[in-house]
């Protein structure tokens, strides 16, 4: 599969600049205002702007982009200015002929040299081109890694968002159970006072109410934890209070497994990154082979030098041909290493393809299972509600028992929980399938 990076890389680069600007303090103050009403998509947009993982991945991509320019520097001339100063002093001694005297002579010399120099790579049999190719494909892979991080952030927001809705509905259900338990306790106390029901009915009703109140406390705590998870998923752990849209209702997600898999192989950023790394490894193989070939470079300079002013001056120009003859088998081993790394990259790509197949298969099956569970749970909840109404009616008429009411209330509580969990499971299964396909 061939992947084009030009258009995608432009969009990634612009998105990355936005992330970096926001992370560095240019972001608008208060992405969430007190009492705001947010949809799922708005939560996702906030998370992509404020989550520190996105900023980190964006900076990594910028660093990879800069390495392309570093590699391209080999195409351009290198200009330096060099200044040298040398002081040389020597002493000589000996006998003077005919006089028998020992003499010592000291001489010193100063040398000053300065001037610009220029070197230019003329032809290196593709070495610089391969280095640029490696940096380009690595940058493309880094850009796709950035997209993959964003994909994970989106999944985290979706899961936390649906978790808040699940916790909220569970809290409502717990309050409803407490209310029903209170009503039953009032009934039991009334019957006991008139002598139609024993004291044990009151006691059992009190126990049932206590259990319901305990479940309510746990549900309230679960709501707070769910909100904190959503805040953290958006990268705003201390967000003010806000409200979100209720989207936990069942809506069919029409897609076949074949369509999901096709989209995954086309859109998954981690697969695009793996393909780019294979291309980078191929360029590394070409780079390693350039160690066998000669290189041609040119140089030019202008120099002022001498031991006193005015300095002598002049220019020089030349070319150098470097032919590798023997380097201790270094190039051969570099080629072997590059070949092994290329095989690793190809194997990693194939492994990822198999993982993508497995992830999409599992996510698709989980979605279908959750879809079937919703209908079953809805039927169970309806039956449990009818059973509770009958039990309450029989008890109010004096023909039912307290055990019937308690059992019916327990069954109703379980049915409510099962239905809410079925809705949550379906939404999270949908989010996981979109993540497996590479859809944000």
C-alpha positions as CSV (number, residue, x, y, z in Angstrom):
1,X,0.0,0.0,0.0
2,X,1.4,3.4,-1.0
3,X,0.9,6.3,1.3
4,X,1.1,10.0,0.3
5,X,2.3,12.3,3.0
6,X,2.4,15.7,1.4
7,X,-1.2,16.9,2.0
8,X,-1.5,15.0,5.3
9,X,1.8,16.4,6.6
10,X,0.6,20.0,5.9
11,X,-2.5,19.5,7.9
12,X,-0.6,17.8,10.7
13,X,1.9,20.6,10.7
14,X,-0.8,23.2,11.0
15,X,-2.5,21.3,13.8
16,X,0.8,20.9,15.6
17,X,1.5,24.7,15.4
18,X,-1.9,25.2,17.0
19,X,-1.2,22.8,19.8
20,X,2.2,24.3,20.5
21,X,0.8,27.8,20.5
22,X,-2.0,26.9,22.9
23,X,0.4,24.9,25.2
24,X,2.8,27.9,25.3
25,X,0.3,30.3,26.7
26,X,-1.3,31.7,23.6
27,X,-4.5,29.6,24.3
28,X,-7.6,31.4,25.2
29,X,-8.2,31.7,28.9
30,X,-10.7,29.4,30.4
31,X,-11.5,26.7,27.7
32,X,-14.5,25.7,30.0
33,X,-16.6,28.3,31.7
34,X,-18.6,27.8,34.8
35,X,-22.0,26.3,34.0
36,X,-21.1,25.6,30.3
37,X,-23.0,23.0,28.3
38,X,-20.7,20.9,26.2
39,X,-21.3,18.3,23.5
40,X,-19.0,15.3,23.0
41,X,-17.3,16.9,20.0
42,X,-16.7,20.1,22.0
43,X,-15.0,18.1,24.7
44,X,-12.8,16.4,22.1
45,X,-11.8,19.7,20.6
46,X,-10.9,21.1,24.0
47,X,-8.8,17.9,24.8
48,X,-6.9,18.2,21.5
49,X,-5.9,21.8,22.5
50,X,-5.2,21.3,26.1
51,X,-4.0,17.7,26.8
52,X,-0.3,17.8,27.5
53,X,0.2,14.5,25.6
54,X,-0.7,16.3,22.3
55,X,1.8,19.1,23.1
56,X,4.5,16.6,23.7
57,X,3.8,14.7,20.5
58,X,3.7,18.1,18.6
59,X,7.1,19.1,19.9
60,X,8.5,15.7,18.9
61,X,7.1,16.2,15.4
62,X,8.7,19.7,15.2
63,X,12.0,18.2,16.2
64,X,11.7,15.6,13.5
65,X,10.9,18.4,11.0
66,X,14.0,20.3,11.9
67,X,16.2,17.2,11.2
68,X,15.1,17.5,7.5
69,X,16.7,20.9,7.4
70,X,19.8,19.6,9.1
71,X,20.2,16.8,6.5
72,X,19.7,19.3,3.7
73,X,22.5,21.4,5.0
74,X,24.8,19.0,3.2
75,X,23.7,20.5,-0.1
76,X,24.9,24.0,0.7
77,X,28.4,25.4,1.0
78,X,30.0,25.6,4.4
79,X,31.7,29.0,5.0
80,X,34.0,29.6,7.9
81,X,36.4,32.3,9.0
82,X,39.5,31.1,10.7
83,X,42.1,33.2,12.6
84,X,45.5,31.8,13.8
85,X,48.3,33.3,15.7
86,X,51.6,31.5,16.4
87,X,54.6,32.6,18.3
88,X,57.8,30.6,17.8
89,X,61.0,31.1,19.8
90,X,64.3,29.1,19.5
91,X,67.6,29.3,21.2
92,X,71.0,28.1,19.7
93,X,74.4,28.0,21.5
94,X,78.0,27.1,20.7
95,X,81.7,28.0,20.8
96,X,83.0,30.8,18.5
97,X,86.0,29.5,16.4
98,X,89.3,31.1,17.4
99,X,88.1,32.9,20.4
100,X,87.0,30.0,22.6
101,X,83.9,31.8,23.7
102,X,80.5,30.3,24.2
103,X,77.7,32.3,22.6
104,X,73.9,31.8,22.7
105,X,71.5,33.1,20.0
106,X,67.8,33.5,20.6
107,X,65.4,34.0,17.7
108,X,61.7,34.5,17.8
109,X,59.0,34.7,15.1
110,X,55.4,35.7,15.1
111,X,53.0,34.5,12.5
112,X,49.4,35.7,12.0
113,X,46.9,34.2,9.6
114,X,43.3,35.0,9.0
115,X,40.7,34.6,6.2
116,X,37.5,33.0,5.0
117,X,37.2,29.5,3.6
118,X,34.5,27.8,1.7
119,X,33.9,24.1,1.2
120,X,31.2,22.6,-1.1
121,X,30.0,19.1,-1.6
122,X,30.1,18.4,-5.3
123,X,29.0,14.8,-5.6
124,X,28.8,12.1,-2.9
125,X,26.9,9.4,-4.9
126,X,23.6,9.9,-3.0
127,X,24.9,10.1,0.6
128,X,23.3,13.5,1.3
129,X,20.1,12.6,-0.7
130,X,19.7,9.4,1.4
131,X,20.2,11.4,4.7
132,X,17.5,13.8,3.6
133,X,15.2,10.9,2.7
134,X,15.8,9.3,6.1
135,X,14.9,12.5,7.9
136,X,11.9,13.1,5.6
137,X,10.4,9.7,6.3
138,X,11.2,9.8,10.0
139,X,9.4,13.2,10.1
140,X,6.4,11.7,8.3
141,X,6.4,8.8,10.9
142,X,6.6,11.3,13.7
143,X,3.7,13.3,12.2
144,X,1.6,10.1,12.2
145,X,2.7,9.3,15.7
146,X,1.3,12.7,16.6
147,X,-2.0,11.8,15.0
148,X,-2.0,8.5,16.8
149,X,-1.6,10.3,20.2
150,X,-4.5,12.4,19.3
151,X,-6.5,9.3,18.4
152,X,-5.8,7.9,21.9
153,X,-6.8,11.2,23.5
154,X,-10.1,11.1,21.6
155,X,-10.8,7.6,22.8
156,X,-10.0,8.6,26.3
157,X,-12.4,11.5,26.1
158,X,-15.2,9.4,24.6
159,X,-14.8,6.7,27.3
160,X,-14.7,9.2,30.1
161,X,-17.7,11.2,28.6
162,X,-19.8,8.0,28.4
163,X,-18.6,7.1,31.9
164,X,-20.0,10.4,33.2
165,X,-23.4,9.7,31.6
166,X,-23.4,6.1,32.9
167,X,-22.6,7.3,36.4
168,X,-25.3,10.0,36.2
169,X,-27.9,7.5,35.1
170,X,-26.8,5.1,37.8
171,X,-27.2,7.9,40.4
172,X,-30.7,8.6,39.1
173,X,-31.6,4.9,39.4
174,X,-30.2,4.8,42.9
175,X,-32.3,7.7,44.0
176,X,-35.4,6.0,42.5
177,X,-34.6,2.9,44.4
178,X,-34.2,4.9,47.7
179,X,-37.5,6.6,47.1
180,X,-39.3,3.3,46.5
181,X,-37.7,1.8,49.6
182,X,-38.9,4.7,51.6
183,X,-42.4,4.4,50.3
184,X,-42.4,0.7,51.2
185,X,-41.1,1.4,54.7
186,X,-43.9,3.8,55.2
187,X,-46.4,1.2,54.1
188,X,-44.9,-1.5,56.4
189,X,-45.0,0.9,59.3
190,X,-48.6,1.7,58.6
191,X,-49.6,-1.9,58.4
192,X,-47.7,-2.7,61.6
193,X,-49.4,0.1,63.5
194,X,-52.9,-1.2,62.6
195,X,-51.8,-4.7,63.4
196,X,-52.1,-6.3,59.9
197,X,-48.4,-6.9,59.4
198,X,-45.7,-8.1,61.8
199,X,-42.7,-6.1,63.1
200,X,-40.3,-8.1,60.9
201,X,-41.8,-6.4,57.8
202,X,-40.8,-3.0,59.2
203,X,-37.3,-4.3,60.1
204,X,-36.8,-5.8,56.6
205,X,-38.0,-2.6,55.0
206,X,-35.5,-0.6,57.1
207,X,-32.7,-2.9,56.0
208,X,-33.7,-2.6,52.4
209,X,-33.7,1.2,52.7
210,X,-30.3,1.2,54.4
211,X,-28.9,-0.8,51.5
212,X,-30.4,1.5,49.0
213,X,-29.0,4.5,50.7
214,X,-25.6,2.9,50.8
215,X,-25.8,2.3,47.1
216,X,-26.8,5.9,46.6
217,X,-23.7,7.1,48.5
218,X,-21.5,4.9,46.2
219,X,-23.3,6.2,43.1
220,X,-22.7,9.8,44.2
221,X,-19.0,9.0,44.7
222,X,-18.8,7.3,41.3
223,X,-20.3,10.4,39.6
224,X,-17.5,12.6,41.1
225,X,-14.8,10.2,40.0
226,X,-16.4,10.0,36.5
227,X,-16.3,13.8,36.2
228,X,-12.7,13.9,37.3
229,X,-11.8,11.3,34.7
230,X,-13.4,13.4,32.0
231,X,-11.5,16.5,33.2
232,X,-8.2,14.7,33.2
233,X,-8.9,13.2,29.7
234,X,-9.4,16.8,28.5
235,X,-6.2,17.9,30.2
236,X,-8.1,20.3,32.6
237,X,-8.0,18.5,36.0
238,X,-9.3,21.5,37.9
239,X,-12.1,22.4,35.4
240,X,-15.1,24.3,36.8
241,X,-18.5,22.7,37.0
242,X,-20.2,22.2,33.6
243,X,-22.9,20.1,32.0
244,X,-22.7,17.7,29.0
245,X,-25.1,16.5,26.4
246,X,-26.8,13.1,27.1
247,X,-25.9,10.9,24.1
248,X,-26.1,7.5,25.9
249,X,-29.3,6.6,24.1
250,X,-28.9,3.7,21.6
251,X,-28.3,4.6,17.9
252,X,-27.4,1.9,15.4
253,X,-23.9,2.1,14.0
254,X,-24.3,0.7,10.5
255,X,-21.0,-0.8,9.3
256,X,-19.7,-4.2,8.2
257,X,-16.5,-5.7,9.4
258,X,-15.0,-5.6,5.9
259,X,-15.7,-1.8,5.7
260,X,-14.2,-1.3,9.1
261,X,-11.0,-3.2,8.2
262,X,-10.6,-1.4,4.9
263,X,-10.9,1.9,6.6
264,X,-8.4,0.9,9.2
265,X,-5.8,-0.2,6.7
266,X,-6.3,3.2,4.9
267,X,-6.6,5.6,7.9
268,X,-4.7,4.2,10.9
269,X,-1.9,6.6,11.7
270,X,0.3,4.0,13.4
271,X,0.2,1.9,10.2
272,X,1.2,5.0,8.1
273,X,4.0,5.6,10.6
274,X,5.2,2.0,10.2
275,X,5.2,2.3,6.4
276,X,7.2,5.6,6.7
277,X,9.7,3.8,8.9
278,X,10.1,1.1,6.3
279,X,10.9,3.8,3.7
280,X,13.3,5.3,6.1
281,X,15.1,2.0,6.6
282,X,15.3,1.6,2.8
283,X,17.0,5.0,2.7
284,X,19.3,3.9,5.5
285,X,20.3,0.9,3.4
286,X,21.2,3.2,0.5
287,X,23.1,5.5,2.8
288,X,25.2,2.5,4.1
289,X,26.1,1.5,0.5
290,X,27.4,5.0,-0.2
291,X,30.4,4.1,2.0
292,X,31.7,2.1,-0.9
293,X,31.7,5.1,-3.3
294,X,34.1,8.1,-3.6
295,X,33.1,11.7,-2.8
296,X,34.1,14.9,-4.5
297,X,34.3,18.2,-2.8
298,X,35.5,21.7,-3.6
299,X,37.2,24.3,-1.5
300,X,38.2,27.9,-1.8
301,X,39.6,30.6,0.5
302,X,41.3,33.9,0.8
303,X,44.1,34.3,3.4
304,X,46.1,37.1,5.0
305,X,49.3,35.9,6.7
306,X,52.7,37.1,7.8
307,X,54.8,38.1,10.8
308,X,54.3,41.9,10.4
309,X,52.0,44.4,8.8
310,X,51.2,44.7,6.0
311,X,50.3,41.0,5.8
312,X,50.8,39.0,2.6
313,X,47.5,37.9,1.1
314,X,46.3,35.5,-1.6
315,X,43.5,33.1,-2.6
316,X,43.3,29.4,-3.2
317,X,40.8,27.1,-4.9
318,X,40.8,23.3,-5.3
319,X,38.9,20.1,-5.4
320,X,39.3,16.9,-3.5
321,X,38.5,13.3,-4.6
322,X,38.2,10.9,-1.7
323,X,38.2,7.2,-2.6
324,X,37.6,4.7,0.1
325,X,40.0,1.8,-0.1
326,X,39.9,0.0,3.2
327,X,38.2,1.0,6.5
328,X,38.4,-2.2,8.5
329,X,35.1,-3.7,7.0
330,X,33.2,-0.8,8.6
331,X,31.0,-0.1,5.5
332,X,30.3,-3.8,5.1
333,X,29.0,-4.1,8.7
334,X,27.0,-0.9,8.3
335,X,25.3,-2.4,5.3
336,X,24.6,-5.6,7.3
337,X,23.1,-3.5,10.1
338,X,21.0,-1.5,7.7
339,X,19.7,-4.6,6.1
340,X,18.7,-6.1,9.4
341,X,17.0,-2.9,10.5
342,X,15.0,-2.9,7.2
343,X,13.9,-6.5,7.9
344,X,12.8,-5.5,11.4
345,X,10.8,-2.5,10.0
346,X,9.0,-4.7,7.5
347,X,8.3,-7.3,10.1
348,X,7.0,-4.6,12.5
349,X,4.7,-3.4,9.7
350,X,3.3,-6.9,9.1
351,X,2.9,-7.4,12.9
352,X,0.9,-4.2,13.1
353,X,-1.3,-5.2,10.2
354,X,-2.2,-8.4,12.0
355,X,-2.9,-6.5,15.2
356,X,-5.1,-4.1,13.3
357,X,-7.1,-7.0,12.0
358,X,-7.5,-8.5,15.5
359,X,-8.4,-5.2,17.0
360,X,-11.1,-4.5,14.5
361,X,-12.4,-8.0,14.7
362,X,-12.7,-7.8,18.4
363,X,-14.1,-4.3,18.4
364,X,-16.7,-5.3,15.8
365,X,-17.8,-8.4,17.7
366,X,-18.0,-6.5,20.9
367,X,-20.2,-3.9,19.2
368,X,-22.6,-6.5,17.9
369,X,-22.7,-8.2,21.3
370,X,-23.5,-4.9,23.1
371,X,-26.1,-4.1,20.5
372,X,-27.9,-7.4,21.2
373,X,-27.5,-6.9,25.0
374,X,-29.4,-3.6,24.9
375,X,-32.6,-5.2,23.6
376,X,-32.4,-8.0,26.2
377,X,-31.6,-5.6,29.0
378,X,-34.5,-3.3,28.0
379,X,-36.9,-6.2,28.0
380,X,-35.6,-7.3,31.4
381,X,-36.0,-3.8,32.8
382,X,-39.6,-3.5,31.6
383,X,-40.5,-6.9,33.2
384,X,-38.7,-6.0,36.4
385,X,-40.7,-2.7,36.6
386,X,-44.0,-4.6,36.0
387,X,-43.0,-7.2,38.7
388,X,-42.2,-4.4,41.2
389,X,-45.5,-2.7,40.5
390,X,-47.4,-5.9,41.0
391,X,-45.5,-6.7,44.2
392,X,-46.2,-3.2,45.6
393,X,-49.8,-3.4,44.6
394,X,-50.3,-6.8,46.3
395,X,-48.6,-5.6,49.4
396,X,-50.7,-2.5,49.5
397,X,-53.8,-4.6,49.1
398,X,-52.7,-6.8,52.0
399,X,-52.4,-10.0,50.0
400,X,-48.6,-9.8,49.3
401,X,-45.6,-10.4,51.4
402,X,-42.7,-8.2,52.3
403,X,-40.4,-10.7,50.7
404,X,-42.1,-10.3,47.4
405,X,-41.5,-6.6,47.5
406,X,-37.9,-6.9,48.6
407,X,-37.2,-9.4,45.9
408,X,-38.9,-7.3,43.2
409,X,-37.0,-4.2,44.3
410,X,-33.7,-6.1,44.1
411,X,-34.6,-7.5,40.7
412,X,-35.6,-4.0,39.5
413,X,-32.3,-2.5,40.8
414,X,-30.3,-5.2,39.0
415,X,-32.3,-4.7,35.8
416,X,-31.7,-0.9,35.9
417,X,-28.0,-1.4,36.3
418,X,-27.9,-4.0,33.5
419,X,-29.7,-1.7,31.1
420,X,-27.5,1.4,31.9
421,X,-24.4,-0.8,31.6
422,X,-25.6,-2.2,28.3
423,X,-26.0,1.4,26.9
424,X,-22.5,2.3,28.2
425,X,-20.9,-0.9,26.8
426,X,-22.4,-0.2,23.4
427,X,-21.2,3.4,23.3
428,X,-17.7,2.4,24.4
429,X,-17.7,-0.5,21.9
430,X,-18.5,2.0,19.2
431,X,-15.7,4.3,20.4
432,X,-13.3,1.4,20.4
433,X,-14.3,0.4,16.9
434,X,-13.7,3.9,15.7
435,X,-10.4,3.9,17.4
436,X,-9.5,0.6,15.7
437,X,-10.4,2.1,12.4
438,X,-8.4,5.3,13.0
439,X,-11.5,7.5,13.2
440,X,-11.5,10.5,15.5
